[in-house]
Amino acid sequence: MRSKFNLYITEYAINSLLRQKYKTFFIFLVLSALIFLLSSLFFITNSIKHELYSTLDSLPEITIQKIKAGRQDEIDIAVVDDILQMSGVQSAVARVWGYYYFENAGVNFTLVGIEEYEEQHKESLKGVAELLDFDGSSMMVGEGVKRVMDESYYKEYFNFIKPEGTLKRVHIGGTFEGDTELESNDVIVMSKKNIREIFGIDETKATDIVAKVANPNEIATIASKIKLMYPDARVVTKDDLKISYQNIFDYKSGVFLALFIVSLFTFFIIIYDKASGLSSEEKREIGILKALGWRVDDVLKEKFYEGFVVSFFSYMTGTILALFFVYVLRAPLMQNIFVGYSQLKTSFNLPFVLDVQTMALIFFLSVPIYIAATIIPAWRSATLEADEVIR
Amino acid sequence: MIKLKDVVKEYTANNADTVTALKKISLEIKEGEFVVLRGASGSGKSTVLSLIAALSKPTSGEVEVDGDKISKLADNFASEYRRHNIGFVFQKYNLISTLSVKENIILPLVPMNLSQKEIEERLLRVLKMFHIEHKANQLVKNLSGGEQQRVAIARANINNPKIILADEPTANLDEKLSLHLIEMLKELKAEGKTIVVATHDPLFFGLSFADKEIELHHGSML
């Protein structure tokens, strides 16, 4: 019994593509390049969105900073006790941290100080606190930080330059994984004592204070109460930070959107060109096939296979290359659009986020549209009288 | 039996002028007959073949083959009809130049989804019949005019049709090759096939094995 699937038509379609190998290869290249560009944009956007949402989740509910002459200054630790007195406040922690510029590599590290018995305001820091040697002079570093230090031959320890110009040697106790790639790429955790020494922060002072509120609905009220108590303080809530992060992300997304539109536009120009008509040679071939007893649906099947082979292989090539480009090569050039201040940050690995919906979206934006653009002009020719086409 | 009843065929040219290719033509061709359609260029010979092959539809009138009104067939049924009944040898051969001889010949079989064995048997039969076995794997664009014509006839016979239609089959051949082609057509007639040749080549006139000669002039039968 013969199978319903006609292998000969598939074979004819593949031969037909091979007969026009230069044209086929050119279309394959252009389609693959566009799919690669689109996929890369989607993958980077997804990864950064994932990173953004993880960052937002880990933000403190209320942050209190001391402002002096419009600039952030060290805040008195005593403020913590005042805040803890306020009803609704679950906890308040004075944070000692700061950015340390490592000139050799041209990057900024974020130095975060913790205490052994203090409640950690971040989940990721809880694990680090268990590993850190609080008595000695050691630190835990993010994987990205370790990489940068290794490159500068700081494999066992790192020398921080203190404000008065002397060196503070701190041993690398180990690496940790942050909640986000961004976090683990530039964060160094050590005891508050060491941080104070490196930044020259007095025992009575802190960089800022973060507070937790039992009822999320009261965050805004408590923030305004703190502001009333300390008019010289900047009180930032999680929502304020979210808006500010989202604004930066949206702004950067605009650049990607422009690239996205350009690639889509190019794709549709190709599609329009393909859909607008066949060459006289292609029309004649369809006419001959019809004259030899091919039905319209045989011609359309053949064209479907042609379109499918080209577009599906372009899709596979484009997406696989994009995965390699984004997650193995770390999206050189493109990533910098988002992580624009990379000169001051340690390099950043995009987290691998494979979203089936995105893959499906790219598939439906490319494969069926290309197939349709192949079939429609063929259908137009195939439905004409064969005599008219081959005469 | 092929019957054309009061067939009129008009073409609309690009400038919207209507050209009447056939003016109320009626004719009958019996099964197994060899018929020569004579006439100058533009007399309507090719149009008659095109209508018999259901490659086009008459503006009015009817075309019947074995009692079936093929002029009324929907496009897909017309294709099926050609696939099983018609072998067409075109004036310009209408081969696909980038395909090999055997790929061109088996084209009518592709949509039939036959077994590989059956395709090979049929292919071998026509390759032998028209003496082109040795050229089977060559691209048709590299063949001479006579060889291309033989490929076209082989292709027209691969589906073992009842009716062979040949449109100016000797137009691009020298006398020797033309005579050879006429011999091949004679052999096909001997196999019982109905053959209709549209030609203005005098070599076809007065053939002893031809059953009928029909002369057309400006779309009318003389």
HADDOCK unambig.tbl for C-alpha pairs under 7 A between the chains (distance, minus, plus):
assign (segid A and resid 6 and name CA) (segid B and resid 113 and name CA) 5.66 0.50 0.50
assign (segid A and resid 8 and name CA) (segid B and resid 110 and name CA) 5.65 0.50 0.50
assign (segid A and resid 8 and name CA) (segid B and resid 113 and name CA) 6.89 0.50 0.50
assign (segid A and resid 9 and name CA) (segid B and resid 110 and name CA) 6.27 0.50 0.50
assign (segid A and resid 9 and name CA) (segid B and resid 111 and name CA) 6.75 0.50 0.50
assign (segid A and resid 19 and name CA) (segid B and resid 98 and name CA) 6.68 0.50 0.50
assign (segid A and resid 285 and name CA) (segid B and resid 96 and name CA) 6.91 0.50 0.50
assign (segid A and resid 288 and name CA) (segid B and resid 94 and name CA) 6.61 0.50 0.50
assign (segid A and resid 290 and name CA) (segid B and resid 79 and name CA) 6.57 0.50 0.50
assign (segid A and resid 291 and name CA) (segid B and resid 55 and name CA) 6.53 0.50 0.50
assign (segid A and resid 292 and name CA) (segid B and resid 82 and name CA) 6.71 0.50 0.50
assign (segid A and resid 292 and name CA) (segid B and resid 83 and name CA) 6.30 0.50 0.50
assign (segid A and resid 292 and name CA) (segid B and resid 108 and name CA) 5.16 0.50 0.50
assign (segid A and resid 293 and name CA) (segid B and resid 79 and name CA) 4.43 0.50 0.50
assign (segid A and resid 293 and name CA) (segid B and resid 80 and name CA) 5.92 0.50 0.50
assign (segid A and resid 293 and name CA) (segid B and resid 82 and name CA) 5.08 0.50 0.50
assign (segid A and resid 293 and name CA) (segid B and resid 83 and name CA) 4.11 0.50 0.50
assign (segid A and resid 293 and name CA) (segid B and resid 108 and name CA) 6.04 0.50 0.50
assign (segid A and resid 294 and name CA) (segid B and resid 79 and name CA) 5.85 0.50 0.50
assign (segid A and resid 294 and name CA) (segid B and resid 111 and name CA) 6.24 0.50 0.50
assign (segid A and resid 295 and name CA) (segid B and resid 76 and name CA) 5.18 0.50 0.50
assign (segid A and resid 295 and name CA) (segid B and resid 79 and name CA) 5.33 0.50 0.50
assign (segid A and resid 296 and name CA) (segid B and resid 76 and name CA) 6.47 0.50 0.50
assign (segid A and resid 298 and name CA) (segid B and resid 111 and name CA) 6.45 0.50 0.50
assign (segid A and resid 385 and name CA) (segid B and resid 55 and name CA) 6.15 0.50 0.50
assign (segid A and resid 385 and name CA) (segid B and resid 56 and name CA) 5.65 0.50 0.50
assign (segid A and resid 386 and name CA) (segid B and resid 55 and name CA) 5.37 0.50 0.50
assign (segid A and resid 386 and name CA) (segid B and resid 56 and name CA) 6.99 0.50 0.50
assign (segid A and resid 387 and name CA) (segid B and resid 50 and name CA) 6.69 0.50 0.50
assign (segid A and resid 387 and name CA) (segid B and resid 55 and name CA) 5.13 0.50 0.50
assign (segid A and resid 387 and name CA) (segid B and resid 56 and name CA) 5.87 0.50 0.50
